[in-house]
Structures are given as C-alpha cells and as structure tokens.
Amino acid sequence: MFNRISYRLRQFWTGATAVYTKADEHFAHGYLTIEEWALFNQLPDFERKHSSNVARRMLDAVKGEPRFDERKIVRLGLLHDIGKIRERNTLFTKRVLVLIRFIFPWLYDALAARG
C-alpha cells in the first residue's frame, strides 16, 4: 500500500511540475497529421506533456522491433487521451480526481456517475 501511495504522490508531483517544451512540440508535430495536430493542440499543456512522455516510452519499448510500425505507435501514444479535450479539467482538478480515485474509489465512482 505504501508503494502505491508513494507512486501516486510522485505522479502528482511530476504532473504538477511538468512543462510542455518546444522539443515536445517538435516531436509530436513530426508524427501527427494536420488533423491530428489540430486535435492534439486542443489539449492543455499538461496533457500534451503527458501524451508526449507516453509516446516516447512506447517508442522506446518497440525500438528495433520490425513487427511494429513505430510511427503508428507514437501516434497512439500522443493521441491516447484525446477524449480529454471535452473534460476541460485544470491540472489541479485532474490531480485531485486521480487522488480521490485512488484513496476513495467509491466517491470517485459516485462523482463519475453524476458527470
């Protein structure tokens, strides 16, 4: 249990201090179509940073594996949270919801049911 709490606290801190950089922008722009780029740019900076990190980790995981299309893998990583465009959460509300989901899953479920 301590490990899970520690992980969530580190995740919270990493998200709170993350900065979407020009290098992240260049990376994402190199893999996305014009339409995908337009959608991706509707995400808040913290979500774009998260998606860039996910895409890089996915790319590292399949690097050199001929059975995987690295371009598709990166696009999947970049766009995996694209539905969050409609959520309009701030960094603070997002982190609070993650903590509530972890500590009080019954409360999270009740809040999710209410929209």
Secondary structure, DSSP 8 states (H G I E B T S, - for coil): -HHHHHHHHHHHHHHHH----HHHHHHHHTTS-HHHHHHHTTS-HHHHHHHHHHHHHHHHHHTT-TTS-HHHHHHHHHHTTGGGGGT---HHHHHHHHHHHHH-HHHHHHHHHH-
